[in-house]
Amino acid sequence: MRFLAITLIVHRPDPVTGVLESTHDRFREVLDNAVLAEELGFDGFGVGERHERPFLSSAPTVVLGHLAALTRRIRLFTAVTTLSLLDPVRAYEDYATLDHLAEGRLDLIIGKGNGSAQRDLFQVTPEDQWDRNAESYEVFRALWRQDKVTADTRFRPPLKDAEVWPRPYQRPVRVWHGSATSKESVDLAARYGDPLFSANVTHPIEPYAELIGHYRERWEHHGHDPADIAVGAGSAGLYVARTTQEALAAYRPVFESNLAFQKRTGLPVVFETLEDFAARSSALIGSPQQVIDKVHRYHERFGHTVQHIQADAGGLTRTQHRDSLALFQSEVAPVLRRAIPDPPFPWAPSGVRQTPRPVPADH
């Protein structure tokens, strides 16, 4: 099993202290968390893309480009690239450039995105967002694989023997399809034989298990080998401590503040108590063994081989956050790595024709 740390770069007051750090400091925190994730042994670090409050993740290629220079081993993920909002030609140019700078350490998770404010900003409607997502992906996919592309597109000017530069480093880049509750992304992933990443954050396990089951059915319908399926899954929170009691005590102020925020802003409340949240959500809160057992329970339903956790402290102190990540990597991840297989493809640059340059001895 492989493990990612992911951030959407949420920028709102700390749920416990109420302090709102500056935009600059929030970006600095993301960079520090990525370096820490590599130091601790995480396999990937992901940056989301949102174009509305309270997120600062409108330019993931810029953030990931900086992270490519700060890191050497960890794979860099988008989480997710909102192709329904983007011109696929411009997106290809950005990500092909980033992939060269990262020397093939890039994976994409794509999706149509959510949020009415960013739809309005880009003049995308609920009625056309899925068609836009599919068209953008099909053009993006062709650009990565073909030297010249012709496409009769609806949502951008058509392409006729178009050449787009730079040509890619990975041939092709691996693209996961992010899905929360809708089958459209699942269907697109299965059609092209691409891996699926289930959001698995808001609800109990059942709706996500149903979507993954649908993905497996559609995968086989399109004639793909079931042995080639790869599924990733998210988590709603993380705090690992030596005992369950210690973990719940430390996380309770975070949960209660987030619950109050949900009620105050009219967001749907799914879990009314911390105990219910820890038991029935995908949050990994508890002792190392308790967290191991929960990942196994989800794996029995999902068959997932990649697990993401939150990269941000999110109301924990920085010491609590770092200690939790370190305990996860020292006592949880090794057990799960031995028990659950990796995805059915190398965790390495895909189809790279060039040899990556040596890392200088002083790095």
C-alpha positions as CSV (number, residue, x, y, z in Angstrom):
1,M,0.0,0.0,0.0
2,R,1.1,3.5,-0.8
3,F,0.4,6.7,1.3
4,L,-0.2,10.3,0.2
5,A,-0.5,13.5,2.2
6,I,-2.9,15.9,0.5
7,T,-3.9,19.6,1.0
8,L,-6.6,21.7,-0.5
9,I,-4.8,24.8,1.1
10,V,-7.9,25.8,3.0
11,H,-7.4,29.3,4.4
12,R,-9.7,30.1,7.3
13,P,-9.2,30.7,11.0
14,D,-7.7,27.9,13.0
15,P,-10.8,25.9,14.1
16,V,-9.5,25.8,17.7
17,T,-7.6,29.1,18.3
18,G,-9.5,31.2,15.8
19,V,-6.3,32.7,14.5
20,L,-6.1,33.4,10.7
21,E,-2.5,33.2,9.5
22,S,-1.4,35.3,6.6
23,T,-1.6,34.0,3.0
24,H,2.1,34.0,2.8
25,D,2.4,31.9,6.0
26,R,-0.2,29.5,4.8
27,F,1.7,28.8,1.6
28,R,4.9,28.4,3.7
29,E,3.1,25.8,5.9
30,V,2.2,23.8,2.7
31,L,5.9,23.8,1.6
32,D,7.0,22.7,5.1
33,N,4.5,20.0,5.2
34,A,5.6,18.6,1.8
35,V,9.2,18.5,2.9
36,L,8.2,16.8,6.2
37,A,6.1,14.2,4.3
38,E,9.2,13.3,2.2
39,E,11.4,13.1,5.3
40,L,8.9,10.8,7.1
41,G,8.6,8.5,4.1
42,F,5.3,9.3,2.5
43,D,5.0,8.1,-1.1
44,G,3.2,11.2,-2.5
45,F,2.1,14.8,-1.7
46,G,-1.0,16.2,-3.3
47,V,-2.2,19.8,-3.9
48,G,-5.8,20.5,-4.7
49,E,-7.3,23.0,-7.1
50,R,-10.2,25.3,-6.1
51,H,-11.1,28.7,-7.4
52,E,-13.3,30.0,-4.5
53,R,-13.2,30.8,-0.8
54,P,-11.8,29.6,1.5
55,F,-9.1,28.0,-0.7
56,L,-5.7,29.2,-1.9
57,S,-5.2,26.4,-4.3
58,S,-6.1,28.2,-7.6
59,A,-2.6,27.6,-9.1
60,P,-1.5,24.1,-8.2
61,T,1.1,23.9,-11.0
62,V,2.9,26.8,-9.4
63,V,2.9,25.2,-5.9
64,L,3.9,21.8,-7.2
65,G,6.6,23.4,-9.3
66,H,8.1,24.9,-6.2
67,L,7.8,21.5,-4.4
68,A,9.5,19.8,-7.2
69,A,12.6,21.9,-6.4
70,L,12.3,21.3,-2.7
71,T,12.0,17.5,-2.9
72,R,13.8,14.7,-4.5
73,R,11.9,11.4,-4.0
74,I,8.2,11.9,-3.3
75,R,5.7,11.8,-6.1
76,L,3.7,15.0,-6.7
77,F,-0.1,14.7,-7.1
78,T,-2.9,17.1,-8.1
79,A,-6.0,16.6,-6.0
80,V,-7.9,17.3,-8.2
81,T,-7.1,19.1,-11.4
82,T,-10.5,20.6,-12.4
83,L,-10.5,19.9,-16.1
84,S,-14.1,21.0,-16.5
85,L,-12.9,24.6,-15.9
86,L,-9.7,24.5,-17.9
87,D,-8.6,24.8,-21.5
88,P,-7.1,21.3,-22.0
89,V,-4.3,22.7,-24.3
90,R,-3.2,25.2,-21.6
91,A,-3.5,22.5,-18.9
92,Y,-1.3,20.2,-21.0
93,E,1.3,22.9,-21.5
94,D,1.4,23.6,-17.7
95,Y,1.6,20.0,-16.6
96,A,4.0,18.7,-19.3
97,T,6.3,21.5,-18.2
98,L,5.9,20.6,-14.5
99,D,6.5,17.0,-15.2
100,H,9.9,17.8,-16.8
101,L,10.8,20.0,-13.8
102,A,9.8,17.2,-11.4
103,E,11.7,14.6,-13.6
104,G,8.7,12.3,-14.0
105,R,7.4,12.5,-10.4
106,L,4.0,13.8,-11.4
107,D,0.6,12.0,-11.1
108,L,-2.7,13.7,-11.9
109,I,-6.0,13.2,-10.2
110,I,-8.6,14.9,-12.4
111,G,-12.2,15.8,-11.7
112,K,-15.0,18.2,-12.7
113,G,-14.6,20.0,-9.3
114,N,-17.4,21.3,-7.2
115,G,-18.6,24.6,-5.9
116,S,-21.0,27.1,-7.6
117,A,-18.7,30.1,-7.2
118,Q,-15.9,28.6,-9.3
119,R,-18.5,27.4,-11.9
120,D,-19.8,31.0,-12.1
121,L,-16.2,32.4,-12.4
122,F,-15.5,30.2,-15.4
123,Q,-19.0,30.3,-16.8
124,V,-19.6,26.6,-16.5
125,T,-23.1,25.3,-15.8
126,P,-24.3,22.3,-13.9
127,E,-25.8,21.0,-17.2
128,D,-22.5,21.1,-19.2
129,Q,-19.9,20.5,-16.5
130,W,-19.6,16.7,-17.1
131,D,-19.5,17.1,-20.8
132,R,-16.7,19.7,-20.4
133,N,-14.8,17.4,-18.1
134,A,-15.0,14.5,-20.5
135,E,-14.0,16.6,-23.5
136,S,-11.2,18.3,-21.8
137,Y,-9.8,15.0,-20.6
138,E,-10.0,13.4,-24.0
139,V,-8.1,16.3,-25.6
140,F,-5.6,16.4,-22.7
141,R,-5.1,12.6,-23.1
142,A,-4.5,12.9,-26.8
143,L,-2.1,15.7,-26.5
144,W,0.0,13.7,-24.1
145,R,0.2,10.7,-26.5
146,Q,0.2,12.2,-30.0
147,D,2.6,14.6,-31.7
148,K,-0.3,16.2,-33.7
149,V,-3.9,16.3,-32.5
150,T,-7.1,16.9,-34.4
151,A,-10.2,17.3,-32.3
152,D,-13.7,18.7,-33.1
153,T,-14.4,20.3,-29.8
154,R,-17.5,22.0,-28.4
155,F,-16.0,24.0,-25.5
156,R,-12.9,25.4,-27.0
157,P,-11.8,26.1,-30.6
158,P,-11.3,22.9,-32.6
159,L,-7.8,21.5,-33.2
160,K,-6.4,20.7,-36.6
161,D,-3.0,18.9,-36.6
162,A,-2.1,20.9,-33.6
163,E,1.4,20.6,-32.2
164,V,1.7,21.6,-28.5
165,W,5.0,22.0,-26.6
166,P,6.9,20.9,-24.7
167,R,6.6,17.2,-25.6
168,P,6.1,15.1,-22.5
169,Y,8.6,13.6,-20.1
170,Q,6.4,10.8,-18.9
171,R,4.9,8.9,-21.9
172,P,2.2,9.1,-20.7
173,V,1.6,10.7,-17.3
174,R,-0.6,8.6,-15.0
175,V,-4.1,10.1,-14.6
176,W,-6.4,9.1,-11.8
177,H,-10.1,10.1,-11.8
178,G,-11.4,11.6,-8.6
179,S,-14.9,10.8,-7.6
180,A,-17.1,11.8,-4.7
181,T,-20.6,10.8,-5.3
182,S,-21.3,10.9,-9.0
183,K,-20.9,8.1,-11.5
184,E,-19.7,10.2,-14.4
185,S,-16.1,10.3,-13.3
186,V,-16.2,6.6,-12.5
187,D,-17.5,5.8,-16.0
188,L,-14.8,8.0,-17.6
189,A,-12.1,6.2,-15.6
190,A,-13.4,2.8,-16.5
191,R,-13.8,3.6,-20.2
192,Y,-10.1,4.5,-20.5
193,G,-8.7,2.0,-18.1
194,D,-7.5,4.6,-15.7
195,P,-7.2,4.3,-11.9
196,L,-9.9,5.7,-9.6
197,F,-9.5,7.9,-6.5
198,S,-12.5,7.9,-4.2
199,A,-12.9,11.1,-2.1
200,N,-14.3,9.0,0.8
201,V,-14.4,12.0,3.2
202,T,-17.9,13.3,3.9
203,H,-20.1,10.2,4.4
204,P,-19.9,6.7,5.9
205,I,-18.5,4.0,3.8
206,E,-21.6,2.8,1.9
207,P,-21.9,5.4,-1.0
208,Y,-18.2,5.2,-1.8
209,A,-18.3,1.4,-1.8
210,E,-21.2,1.5,-4.2
211,L,-19.3,3.8,-6.6
212,I,-16.2,1.6,-6.5
213,G,-18.3,-1.4,-7.1
214,H,-19.8,0.4,-10.2
215,Y,-16.2,1.2,-11.3
216,R,-15.2,-2.4,-11.2
217,E,-18.3,-3.4,-13.2
218,R,-17.7,-0.8,-15.9
219,W,-14.0,-1.7,-16.0
220,E,-14.8,-5.3,-17.0
221,H,-17.6,-4.1,-19.3
222,H,-15.0,-2.2,-21.3
223,G,-12.8,-5.3,-21.5
224,H,-10.0,-4.4,-19.1
225,D,-8.2,-7.0,-17.0
226,P,-9.5,-6.8,-13.4
227,A,-6.0,-7.4,-12.2
228,D,-5.0,-4.0,-13.5
229,I,-7.5,-2.1,-11.3
230,A,-6.1,0.5,-9.0
231,V,-8.2,2.4,-6.4
232,G,-7.2,5.1,-4.0
233,A,-9.2,6.4,-1.1
234,G,-9.3,9.5,1.1
235,S,-9.7,10.0,4.8
236,A,-11.6,12.6,6.8
237,G,-9.0,13.3,9.4
238,L,-5.9,11.9,11.1
239,Y,-4.6,11.8,14.6
240,V,-2.6,8.8,15.8
241,A,-1.6,8.6,19.5
242,R,-0.4,5.9,21.8
243,T,-3.8,5.2,23.1
244,T,-7.4,5.7,21.9
245,Q,-8.2,7.9,24.8
246,E,-5.3,10.2,24.2
247,A,-6.2,10.5,20.5
248,L,-9.8,11.3,21.2
249,A,-8.9,13.9,23.9
250,A,-6.5,15.7,21.5
251,Y,-8.8,15.7,18.5
252,R,-12.0,16.6,20.4
253,P,-11.5,20.4,20.2
254,V,-10.9,20.1,16.4
255,F,-14.0,18.1,15.9
256,E,-16.2,20.3,18.0
257,S,-15.0,23.5,16.3
258,N,-15.6,21.9,12.9
259,L,-19.0,20.8,13.9
260,A,-19.9,24.3,15.1
261,F,-18.7,25.7,11.8
262,Q,-20.9,23.2,9.8
263,K,-23.9,24.2,11.8
264,R,-23.2,27.9,11.6
265,T,-22.8,27.9,7.8
266,G,-25.6,25.5,7.1
267,L,-23.5,22.6,5.9
268,P,-25.0,19.2,6.3
269,V,-24.0,17.4,9.6
270,V,-23.4,13.7,9.1
271,F,-21.6,12.9,12.4
272,E,-23.0,14.6,15.6
273,T,-20.4,13.3,18.0
274,L,-16.6,12.7,17.9
275,E,-17.2,9.1,18.9
276,D,-19.5,8.5,16.0
277,F,-17.1,10.4,13.7
278,A,-14.1,8.2,14.8
279,A,-16.2,5.0,14.5
280,R,-18.2,5.5,11.2
281,S,-16.3,8.0,9.1
282,S,-13.1,7.4,7.2
283,A,-11.2,9.5,9.8
284,L,-8.1,7.7,11.2
285,I,-8.3,8.7,14.9
286,G,-7.0,6.4,17.6
287,S,-4.1,4.1,18.5
288,P,-1.8,2.7,15.8
289,Q,-3.7,-0.7,16.0
290,Q,-7.0,1.0,15.8
291,V,-6.0,2.9,12.7
292,I,-4.6,-0.2,11.1
293,D,-7.8,-2.1,11.8
294,K,-9.9,0.7,10.2
295,V,-7.8,0.8,7.0
296,H,-8.2,-2.9,6.8
297,R,-12.0,-2.6,7.1
298,Y,-12.1,-0.1,4.3
299,H,-9.8,-2.2,2.2
300,E,-12.2,-5.1,2.5
301,R,-14.9,-3.0,0.9
302,F,-12.8,-0.9,-1.5
303,G,-9.8,-3.1,-2.4
304,H,-7.8,0.1,-2.4
305,T,-4.0,0.2,-2.6
306,V,-3.4,3.9,-2.1
307,Q,-4.5,5.8,1.0
308,H,-4.5,9.6,1.4
309,I,-4.4,11.4,4.7
310,Q,-4.6,15.2,5.4
311,A,-1.3,17.0,5.2
312,D,-2.5,20.0,7.3
313,A,-2.6,20.3,11.1
314,G,-6.2,21.6,10.7
315,G,-6.6,22.7,14.4
316,L,-4.0,20.4,15.9
317,T,-0.8,22.1,17.2
318,R,2.2,21.7,14.9
319,T,3.8,19.4,17.5
320,Q,0.7,17.2,17.7
321,H,0.5,17.1,13.9
322,R,4.1,16.2,13.4
323,D,4.0,13.6,16.1
324,S,0.9,12.0,14.6
325,L,2.4,11.8,11.1
326,A,5.6,10.4,12.5
327,L,3.7,7.7,14.5
328,F,1.6,6.9,11.5
329,Q,4.8,6.3,9.4
330,S,6.7,4.4,12.1
331,E,3.9,2.1,13.4
332,V,0.9,2.1,11.0
333,A,2.3,2.4,7.5
334,P,4.8,-0.5,7.7
335,V,2.1,-2.9,8.9
336,L,-0.2,-1.9,6.1
337,R,2.5,-1.9,3.5
338,R,3.2,-5.6,4.3
339,A,-0.4,-6.6,4.4
340,I,-1.9,-4.7,1.5
341,P,-0.4,-4.8,-2.0
342,D,0.8,-1.8,-4.0
343,P,-1.0,-0.6,-7.1
344,P,-0.4,-2.9,-10.1
345,F,2.1,-0.5,-11.7
346,P,5.5,0.8,-10.7
347,W,5.6,3.8,-8.4
348,A,8.0,5.5,-10.7
349,P,8.1,7.7,-13.8
350,S,6.0,6.2,-16.6
351,G,7.6,5.4,-19.9
352,V,10.4,7.9,-19.5
353,R,12.8,7.8,-22.5
354,Q,15.5,10.0,-20.9
355,T,17.7,9.1,-17.9
356,P,17.1,11.4,-14.9
357,R,20.1,13.5,-14.1
358,P,22.0,12.5,-10.9
359,V,21.2,14.3,-7.7
360,P,24.2,16.4,-6.6
361,A,26.1,14.9,-3.6
362,D,25.3,18.0,-1.4
363,H,21.5,17.5,-1.7
